[in-house]
Amino acid sequence: MGWFDSLLGPDERKFIKRKDSDAGEAGRALEELRSSLYNELRTSEGAKRQQQRFCGPVVAMSFNFMVAVGIILANKLVMGKVGFNFPIFLTFIHYSIAWLLLAFFKALSLLPVSPPSKTTPSSSLFTLGAIMAFASGLANTSLKYNSVGFYQMAKIAVTPTIVLAEFVLFRKTISFKKVLALVVVSAGVSVATVTDLEFNAFGACIAIAWIIPSAINKILWSNLQQQANWTALALMWKTTPITIFFLVALMPWLDPPGLLLFKWDLNNSTAVLISALLGFLLQWSGALALGATSATSHVVLGQFKTCVILVGGYVLLDSDPGFVSLCGAVAALGGMSVYTSLNLKESNESSSKQQNPLPKTKTSENVSEDSTVTNTATNVV
């Protein structure tokens, strides 16, 4: 090195040292960035921030919409052509496959970290897992024993149930304009889809029993993710075993006999497996949508799917649901558009208030009220 240095002048030696110093600083910066990113993913708060960054409301609800359409077709294939008439056991297969996939993700260290146990009582996770079993199992059973019209009527009743339950449990309110938009949505969906109300006593009891668990299930999923730093996959990992346990308990009561006589050939098994994989994606996308928006918005998304399928069939497939049904679907889509625009407006107002906080004045009570309104808008959207 001494001979090499003697060939270079003082300026050249300074230039080389500066380059080595810059390279060292760049390497240290890259290492610090990689370390910070790793630490970000290994904490519940960091994993929650990454989920919010890459899966906002539009992405989450679009993902849920596409998967929901796919699983409708898959379940029609399984329960129709394949003849698998065991709705609770089919739900059990869905959650079992989901748990195996989550275990695989955990083995590869791809599962987000859960928040500390002290932040979320174990009773909350147990309650969510149990309610999820009743909500999913009773939904499939209701669809089996009731007509499509009565099933849709029960789904419409979930919306006011969620609004009432959120007010009772969390004192969460929504604006009068949103209430009007939801009324238009529910009325439009009822006109568009409720063409028959044929049902039997057992099916009606199942449908009525499903409404409350479905509403509470959505509320808890949304609240735990937004208030307790849970990610969708971490919450699924904690609650899925509980859901599987309660589904096993429900099978003897709600599934018909003859499960062991079902023909498990290659075609039938493949159809059930595809339905199960889509079921995992549906649960994941639904959890993402509930974490990014709210329980009410998720129900409105479900009604949006129904109306889009109805109008799309008329436009693309030459189906004829009738003029009255089409008018109801168009009215429902209009109400959904108004509801979504109100959500976006409140979200933008909330973001602007957070970026430009009000200055401290003597009227501290007004400032407190403004912050309360901001938090409420953020929770509802």
C-alpha positions as CSV (number, residue, x, y, z in Angstrom):
1,M,0.0,0.0,0.0
2,G,2.9,2.4,0.7
3,W,4.2,1.9,-2.9
4,F,0.7,2.5,-4.3
5,D,0.2,5.6,-2.2
6,S,3.5,7.0,-3.4
7,L,2.2,6.8,-6.9
8,L,-0.9,8.9,-6.0
9,G,-1.0,12.5,-5.2
10,P,-2.6,13.9,-2.1
11,D,-5.8,14.8,-4.0
12,E,-6.2,11.3,-5.4
13,R,-5.7,9.7,-2.0
14,K,-8.4,11.9,-0.5
15,F,-10.7,11.1,-3.3
16,I,-10.3,7.3,-2.8
17,K,-10.8,7.7,1.0
18,R,-14.0,9.7,0.4
19,K,-15.3,7.0,-1.9
20,D,-14.6,4.3,0.6
21,S,-16.3,6.4,3.3
22,D,-19.3,6.9,1.1
23,A,-19.5,3.2,0.3
24,G,-19.3,2.4,4.0
25,E,-22.0,4.8,4.9
26,A,-24.3,3.4,2.1
27,G,-23.7,-0.1,3.4
28,R,-24.5,0.9,7.0
29,A,-27.6,2.8,5.8
30,L,-28.8,-0.3,3.9
31,E,-28.1,-2.5,6.9
32,E,-30.0,-0.1,9.2
33,L,-33.0,-0.1,6.7
34,R,-33.1,-3.9,6.5
35,S,-32.9,-4.1,10.3
36,S,-35.7,-1.6,10.8
37,L,-37.9,-3.3,8.3
38,Y,-37.3,-6.7,10.0
39,N,-38.1,-5.2,13.4
40,E,-41.2,-3.5,11.8
41,L,-42.6,-6.9,10.7
42,R,-41.7,-8.6,14.0
43,T,-44.0,-6.4,16.1
44,S,-47.8,-6.3,16.1
45,E,-47.8,-2.5,15.6
46,G,-45.4,-2.8,12.7
47,A,-47.3,-5.6,11.1
48,K,-50.5,-3.6,11.4
49,R,-48.9,-0.6,9.7
50,Q,-47.7,-2.8,6.9
51,Q,-51.2,-4.2,6.4
52,Q,-52.6,-0.7,6.3
53,R,-50.0,0.5,3.9
54,F,-50.4,-2.3,1.3
55,C,-54.1,-3.2,1.9
56,G,-56.2,0.0,2.1
57,P,-60.0,0.1,1.9
58,V,-60.2,-0.1,-1.9
59,V,-57.7,-3.0,-2.2
60,A,-59.3,-5.0,0.7
61,M,-62.9,-4.5,-0.5
62,S,-62.0,-5.3,-4.2
63,F,-60.1,-8.4,-3.0
64,N,-63.2,-9.5,-1.0
65,F,-65.5,-8.8,-3.9
66,M,-63.6,-11.0,-6.4
67,V,-63.2,-13.9,-3.9
68,A,-66.9,-13.8,-2.9
69,V,-68.0,-14.1,-6.5
70,G,-65.6,-17.0,-7.0
71,I,-66.8,-18.9,-3.9
72,I,-70.5,-18.5,-4.9
73,L,-69.7,-20.4,-8.1
74,A,-67.6,-23.0,-6.3
75,N,-70.3,-23.6,-3.6
76,K,-73.0,-23.9,-6.3
77,L,-70.8,-26.6,-7.9
78,V,-70.2,-28.4,-4.6
79,M,-73.8,-28.3,-3.4
80,G,-75.4,-28.6,-6.8
81,K,-73.6,-30.8,-9.3
82,V,-71.4,-32.6,-6.7
83,G,-74.4,-33.0,-4.3
84,F,-72.5,-32.3,-1.1
85,N,-75.4,-31.4,1.1
86,F,-73.6,-31.1,4.4
87,P,-73.2,-27.3,5.0
88,I,-71.7,-27.5,8.5
89,F,-69.2,-30.1,7.5
90,L,-68.3,-28.0,4.4
91,T,-67.7,-25.0,6.7
92,F,-65.6,-27.3,8.9
93,I,-63.5,-28.3,5.9
94,H,-63.0,-24.6,5.0
95,Y,-61.7,-23.6,8.4
96,S,-59.6,-26.8,8.7
97,I,-57.8,-26.0,5.5
98,A,-57.4,-22.4,6.6
99,W,-55.8,-23.5,9.9
100,L,-53.4,-25.8,8.0
101,L,-52.4,-22.9,5.7
102,L,-51.9,-20.6,8.7
103,A,-49.7,-23.2,10.4
104,F,-47.6,-23.5,7.2
105,F,-47.2,-19.7,7.2
106,K,-46.2,-19.8,10.9
107,A,-43.6,-22.5,10.2
108,L,-42.1,-20.3,7.6
109,S,-42.2,-17.3,9.9
110,L,-44.6,-15.5,7.5
111,L,-47.4,-15.1,10.1
112,P,-47.6,-11.6,11.6
113,V,-46.9,-11.3,15.3
114,S,-49.9,-11.1,17.6
115,P,-50.3,-8.2,20.1
116,P,-49.3,-8.9,23.7
117,S,-51.9,-11.1,25.5
118,K,-52.5,-8.4,28.1
119,T,-53.9,-6.0,25.5
120,T,-56.7,-8.5,24.4
121,P,-58.5,-10.7,26.9
122,S,-58.6,-14.3,26.0
123,S,-62.3,-14.2,26.5
124,S,-62.6,-11.8,23.5
125,L,-60.8,-14.2,21.2
126,F,-62.8,-17.2,22.5
127,T,-66.1,-15.3,22.0
128,L,-65.1,-14.3,18.5
129,G,-64.1,-17.8,17.5
130,A,-67.4,-19.2,18.9
131,I,-69.6,-16.6,17.2
132,M,-67.7,-17.1,13.9
133,A,-68.7,-20.8,14.0
134,F,-72.3,-20.0,14.5
135,A,-72.3,-17.1,11.9
136,S,-70.6,-19.2,9.1
137,G,-72.4,-22.5,9.9
138,L,-75.9,-21.0,10.3
139,A,-75.4,-19.0,7.0
140,N,-74.8,-22.1,5.0
141,T,-77.6,-24.0,6.7
142,S,-80.0,-21.1,6.1
143,L,-79.1,-21.1,2.4
144,K,-79.8,-24.9,2.3
145,Y,-83.2,-24.9,3.9
146,N,-84.7,-21.5,2.8
147,S,-85.4,-20.0,-0.6
148,V,-83.0,-17.3,-2.0
149,G,-85.6,-14.6,-1.3
150,F,-85.9,-15.4,2.4
151,Y,-82.1,-15.8,2.7
152,Q,-81.7,-12.3,1.2
153,M,-84.3,-10.9,3.6
154,A,-82.3,-12.2,6.5
155,K,-79.1,-10.6,5.1
156,I,-80.9,-7.3,4.8
157,A,-81.8,-7.5,8.5
158,V,-78.1,-7.6,9.4
159,T,-77.5,-4.0,8.6
160,P,-79.8,-2.4,11.2
161,T,-78.7,-5.0,13.7
162,I,-75.1,-3.9,13.3
163,V,-76.0,-0.2,13.6
164,L,-78.0,-1.0,16.8
165,A,-75.3,-3.3,18.3
166,E,-72.5,-0.8,17.6
167,F,-74.5,1.9,19.4
168,V,-75.3,-0.3,22.4
169,L,-71.7,-1.8,22.7
170,F,-69.5,1.2,21.7
171,R,-71.8,4.2,21.6
172,K,-70.9,4.5,17.9
173,T,-73.3,6.6,15.9
174,I,-73.7,7.4,12.2
175,S,-75.0,10.5,10.5
176,F,-78.6,11.0,9.3
177,K,-77.5,11.1,5.7
178,K,-75.8,7.7,6.1
179,V,-79.0,6.3,7.7
180,L,-81.0,7.5,4.7
181,A,-78.5,5.9,2.3
182,L,-78.7,2.6,4.1
183,V,-82.5,2.7,4.0
184,V,-82.4,3.1,0.3
185,V,-79.8,0.3,-0.1
186,S,-81.9,-2.1,2.0
187,A,-85.1,-1.2,0.2
188,G,-83.5,-1.6,-3.2
189,V,-81.9,-4.9,-2.4
190,S,-85.2,-6.2,-1.0
191,V,-87.1,-5.2,-4.2
192,A,-84.3,-6.6,-6.4
193,T,-83.8,-10.0,-4.8
194,V,-86.8,-10.9,-2.6
195,T,-88.9,-12.5,-5.3
196,D,-90.2,-15.3,-3.1
197,L,-90.5,-15.8,0.6
198,E,-90.9,-19.6,0.7
199,F,-89.6,-21.1,3.9
200,N,-90.3,-23.8,6.4
201,A,-90.4,-23.4,10.2
202,F,-86.9,-24.9,10.7
203,G,-85.3,-22.8,8.0
204,A,-87.0,-19.6,9.4
205,C,-85.6,-20.3,12.9
206,I,-82.1,-20.9,11.4
207,A,-82.3,-17.6,9.5
208,I,-83.4,-15.6,12.5
209,A,-80.8,-17.2,14.7
210,W,-78.1,-16.3,12.2
211,I,-78.7,-12.5,12.1
212,I,-77.3,-11.6,15.6
213,P,-74.1,-13.8,15.4
214,S,-73.4,-12.5,11.9
215,A,-73.7,-8.8,13.1
216,I,-71.6,-9.3,16.2
217,N,-69.0,-11.3,14.3
218,K,-68.4,-8.4,11.9
219,I,-68.3,-5.9,14.7
220,L,-65.7,-7.8,16.7
221,W,-63.5,-8.5,13.7
222,S,-63.5,-4.8,12.9
223,N,-63.1,-3.5,16.4
224,L,-60.2,-5.9,17.4
225,Q,-58.2,-4.9,14.2
226,Q,-58.8,-1.2,14.5
227,Q,-58.4,-0.8,18.3
228,A,-56.0,-3.6,19.4
229,N,-53.4,-3.7,16.6
230,W,-54.5,-7.1,15.3
231,T,-53.7,-8.1,11.7
232,A,-56.2,-10.3,9.8
233,L,-53.9,-13.3,9.6
234,A,-52.8,-13.1,13.3
235,L,-56.4,-12.9,14.4
236,M,-57.4,-15.8,12.1
237,W,-54.6,-17.9,13.6
238,K,-55.9,-17.3,17.2
239,T,-59.6,-17.9,16.5
240,T,-59.7,-20.6,13.9
241,P,-59.1,-23.5,16.3
242,I,-62.0,-22.3,18.5
243,T,-64.2,-22.0,15.4
244,I,-63.4,-25.6,14.4
245,F,-64.2,-26.9,17.8
246,F,-67.7,-25.3,17.8
247,L,-68.3,-26.5,14.2
248,V,-67.7,-30.1,15.3
249,A,-70.3,-29.6,18.1
250,L,-72.8,-28.2,15.6
251,M,-72.5,-31.0,13.0
252,P,-74.6,-33.6,14.7
253,W,-77.5,-31.1,15.2
254,L,-77.7,-29.3,11.9
255,D,-76.1,-31.6,9.2
256,P,-78.3,-34.4,7.7
257,P,-77.2,-38.0,8.1
258,G,-75.3,-39.8,5.3
259,L,-71.9,-38.1,5.4
260,L,-70.0,-41.4,5.4
261,L,-71.9,-42.5,2.3
262,F,-70.7,-39.5,0.2
263,K,-68.5,-40.6,-2.7
264,W,-65.0,-39.1,-2.3
265,D,-63.7,-39.6,-5.8
266,L,-61.1,-37.4,-7.5
267,N,-63.6,-35.0,-9.1
268,N,-65.7,-34.5,-5.9
269,S,-62.7,-34.1,-3.7
270,T,-61.1,-31.5,-6.0
271,A,-64.3,-29.5,-6.1
272,V,-64.5,-29.5,-2.3
273,L,-60.8,-28.6,-2.0
274,I,-61.2,-25.6,-4.4
275,S,-64.2,-24.4,-2.4
276,A,-62.1,-24.7,0.8
277,L,-59.2,-22.7,-0.7
278,L,-61.6,-20.0,-1.8
279,G,-63.1,-20.2,1.7
280,F,-59.7,-19.3,3.2
281,L,-59.3,-16.4,0.8
282,L,-62.8,-15.3,1.6
283,Q,-62.2,-15.3,5.3
284,W,-58.9,-13.5,4.9
285,S,-60.2,-10.9,2.5
286,G,-63.3,-10.3,4.7
287,A,-61.1,-9.8,7.7
288,L,-58.9,-7.3,5.7
289,A,-62.1,-5.4,4.6
290,L,-63.4,-5.3,8.2
291,G,-60.0,-4.0,9.4
292,A,-59.8,-1.4,6.7
293,T,-63.4,-0.1,6.9
294,S,-66.3,-1.0,9.3
295,A,-68.9,-3.7,9.9
296,T,-71.6,-1.7,8.2
297,S,-69.5,-1.0,5.1
298,H,-68.7,-4.7,4.8
299,V,-72.5,-5.6,4.8
300,V,-73.1,-2.9,2.2
301,L,-70.3,-4.5,0.1
302,G,-72.1,-7.8,0.3
303,Q,-75.3,-6.3,-0.9
304,F,-73.3,-4.5,-3.7
305,K,-72.1,-8.0,-4.9
306,T,-75.7,-9.2,-5.1
307,C,-76.8,-6.2,-7.2
308,V,-73.8,-6.3,-9.4
309,I,-74.4,-10.0,-10.2
310,L,-78.1,-9.3,-10.9
311,V,-77.4,-6.3,-13.2
312,G,-74.4,-8.0,-14.8
313,G,-76.4,-11.1,-15.7
314,Y,-79.0,-8.8,-17.4
315,V,-76.4,-6.9,-19.3
316,L,-74.0,-9.7,-20.2
317,L,-75.9,-12.9,-20.1
318,D,-79.3,-11.8,-21.4
319,S,-81.1,-12.9,-18.2
320,D,-84.4,-11.2,-17.4
321,P,-84.9,-10.7,-13.7
322,G,-87.8,-8.3,-14.4
323,F,-88.2,-4.6,-14.6
324,V,-89.0,-4.2,-10.9
325,S,-86.0,-6.2,-9.8
326,L,-83.7,-4.1,-12.1
327,C,-85.1,-0.8,-10.7
328,G,-84.5,-2.1,-7.1
329,A,-80.9,-3.0,-8.0
330,V,-80.2,0.4,-9.6
331,A,-81.7,2.1,-6.6
332,A,-79.6,0.0,-4.2
333,L,-76.4,0.8,-6.3
334,G,-77.3,4.5,-6.1
335,G,-77.7,4.3,-2.3
336,M,-74.4,2.4,-2.0
337,S,-72.6,5.1,-4.1
338,V,-74.0,7.8,-1.8
339,Y,-73.0,5.8,1.3
340,T,-69.4,5.3,-0.1
341,S,-69.1,9.0,-0.9
342,L,-70.1,10.0,2.6
343,N,-67.5,7.6,4.0
344,L,-64.8,9.1,1.8
345,K,-65.8,12.6,2.7
346,E,-65.7,11.9,6.5
347,S,-62.3,10.1,6.0
348,N,-60.8,13.1,4.2
349,E,-62.1,15.5,6.9
350,S,-60.7,13.2,9.6
351,S,-57.3,13.1,7.9
352,S,-57.2,16.9,7.4
353,K,-58.0,17.5,11.1
354,Q,-55.2,15.1,12.1
355,Q,-52.7,16.9,9.9
356,N,-53.8,20.4,11.0
357,P,-54.7,20.1,14.7
358,L,-56.7,22.9,16.2
359,P,-54.7,25.4,18.4
360,K,-55.2,25.3,22.1
361,T,-57.7,27.9,23.3
362,K,-59.7,28.7,26.3
363,T,-62.6,26.6,25.0
364,S,-60.9,23.3,25.6
365,E,-64.2,21.6,25.7
366,N,-64.8,22.4,22.0
367,V,-61.4,20.9,21.1
368,S,-62.3,17.8,23.0
369,E,-65.6,17.5,21.2
370,D,-63.9,17.9,17.8
371,S,-61.4,15.2,18.5
372,T,-64.2,12.9,19.6
373,V,-66.0,13.5,16.3
374,T,-62.8,12.8,14.4
375,N,-62.3,9.4,16.2
376,T,-65.9,8.5,15.7
377,A,-65.7,9.2,11.9
378,T,-62.5,7.1,11.7
379,N,-64.1,4.2,13.4
380,V,-67.3,4.3,11.3
381,V,-65.6,4.6,7.9
